[in-house]
């Protein structure tokens, strides 16, 4: 990010980005037209850091317009009107474009070009962010560095210590709200019993 670069300028450049299709650093290139997805403002105090858009979000162009979004908003304790108010809630995935599907029909990992190219620029232009919800291993590795465990369960299980560590923005690690994690949620009832109530308190404070 150049000194004084505005968020509007960053978002304009990001939405025009075609690196993973036209000049990929990691093969193969993105096989479809990129459609970068992001929700951000200079006033948002809460940032949701997810993985990458899925097929439904790629079609809609809005983050979490799928069943995962329904569950996530329930965890947060907010409705769609608040969730999609960019002045209050930023959604900055690790990969901004749908990465495609693997041989089994699951989403591929976020494109590796994306975060090093855009993440520092976006966050530098969002000075009001106080809390980042690091959803999934990719976001946790980026935002927590060495404090991220080798496995998601260990990282999320250490959520109290991570949330209380010094520095800003604070980070709260979370599992992805996808149905694919239903078994994890059943094995770890403490997540909804202990973490979610604290999460809702934090969200209520940040979004008013």
CORHUJO-V206542 format. One record per residue. N is the residue number from 0. OMEGA is omega in radians with two decimals (* if undefined). NEAR is the number of other C-alpha atoms within 8 Angstrom. Layout:
BEGIN
N_OMEGA_NEAR, N_OMEGA_NEAR
END
This chain:
BEGIN
0_3.08_6, 1_-3.10_4, 2_3.11_4, 3_-3.12_4, 4_-3.11_9, 5_3.08_7, 6_3.12_11, 7_3.13_6, 8_3.11_8, 9_-3.11_12, 10_3.09_9, 11_3.14_8, 12_-3.12_8, 13_-3.10_9, 14_3.07_9, 15_-3.04_7, 16_3.09_8, 17_-3.05_8, 18_-3.01_8, 19_3.08_13, 20_-2.99_12, 21_-3.13_7, 22_-3.04_8, 23_3.04_12, 24_-3.11_6, 25_-3.11_8, 26_-0.05_5, 27_3.09_6, 28_3.08_10, 29_-3.00_11, 30_-3.09_7, 31_3.13_5, 32_3.10_6, 33_3.02_10, 34_-3.08_10, 35_-3.13_12, 36_3.09_12, 37_3.00_11, 38_-3.03_12, 39_3.01_12, 40_3.13_11, 41_-3.10_10, 42_-3.09_10, 43_3.13_15, 44_3.13_13, 45_3.10_15, 46_3.07_14, 47_-3.13_13, 48_-3.12_13, 49_-3.07_14, 50_3.13_13, 51_3.12_13, 52_2.97_16, 53_-3.06_9, 54_-3.11_7, 55_3.12_9, 56_3.06_13, 57_-3.13_13, 58_-3.06_6, 59_-3.06_7, 60_3.12_9, 61_-3.09_10, 62_3.00_11, 63_3.01_10, 64_-3.07_11, 65_-3.14_8, 66_3.07_9, 67_3.12_12, 68_3.10_11, 69_3.13_10, 70_-3.13_10, 71_-3.14_9, 72_3.06_12, 73_3.09_9, 74_-3.08_10, 75_-3.09_10, 76_3.13_9, 77_3.13_8, 78_-3.10_8, 79_-3.10_7, 80_3.11_6, 81_-3.08_10, 82_-3.09_11, 83_3.01_8, 84_-3.06_8, 85_3.11_11, 86_-3.11_10, 87_-3.01_14, 88_3.02_17, 89_3.05_15, 90_-3.04_12, 91_-3.10_12, 92_3.10_13, 93_3.01_14, 94_-3.02_14, 95_-3.14_14, 96_3.04_13, 97_-3.03_14, 98_-3.08_14, 99_-3.07_8, 100_3.05_9, 101_-3.06_8, 102_-3.13_5, 103_3.12_5, 104_3.08_6, 105_3.12_7, 106_3.01_9, 107_3.07_8, 108_3.06_7, 109_3.08_13, 110_-3.05_9, 111_3.09_8, 112_-2.85_11, 113_-3.03_13, 114_3.12_10, 115_-3.12_8, 116_-2.91_8, 117_-2.90_9, 118_-3.12_10, 119_-3.13_10, 120_-3.13_10, 121_-3.07_11, 122_3.08_8, 123_-3.13_8, 124_3.08_11, 125_-3.02_13, 126_-3.06_8, 127_-3.07_8, 128_3.13_12, 129_-3.09_10, 130_3.06_12, 131_3.02_13, 132_-3.08_13, 133_-3.02_14, 134_3.11_15, 135_-3.00_13, 136_-3.09_8, 137_3.12_9, 138_3.14_14, 139_3.11_14, 140_-3.11_10, 141_-3.00_7, 142_-3.12_8, 143_-3.13_9, 144_-3.09_8, 145_-3.13_6, 146_3.06_7, 147_3.13_9, 148_3.13_8, 149_3.14_6, 150_-3.09_7, 151_-3.09_10, 152_-3.14_6, 153_-3.13_9, 154_-3.14_14, 155_3.12_10, 156_3.14_6, 157_-2.96_8, 158_-3.11_11, 159_-3.14_6, 160_-3.14_7, 161_-3.13_12, 162_-3.06_9, 163_-3.11_7, 164_-3.10_7, 165_3.11_5, 166_-3.13_5, 167_-0.02_6, 168_3.00_8, 169_-3.09_13, 170_3.06_12, 171_-3.13_11, 172_-3.10_13, 173_2.97_9, 174_3.05_9, 175_-3.12_9, 176_3.14_9, 177_3.05_9, 178_3.13_7, 179_3.13_5, 180_3.13_10, 181_-3.13_8, 182_3.11_7, 183_-3.12_7, 184_3.10_9, 185_3.14_7, 186_-3.06_6, 187_-3.10_7, 188_3.11_8, 189_-3.11_7, 190_-3.13_9, 191_-3.12_9, 192_-3.00_8, 193_-3.07_8, 194_-3.05_10, 195_3.09_11, 196_3.09_9, 197_3.10_8, 198_-3.12_10, 199_3.09_11, 200_3.14_8, 201_-3.12_8, 202_3.13_11, 203_3.14_9, 204_-3.02_7, 205_-3.08_9, 206_3.05_10, 207_*_4
END
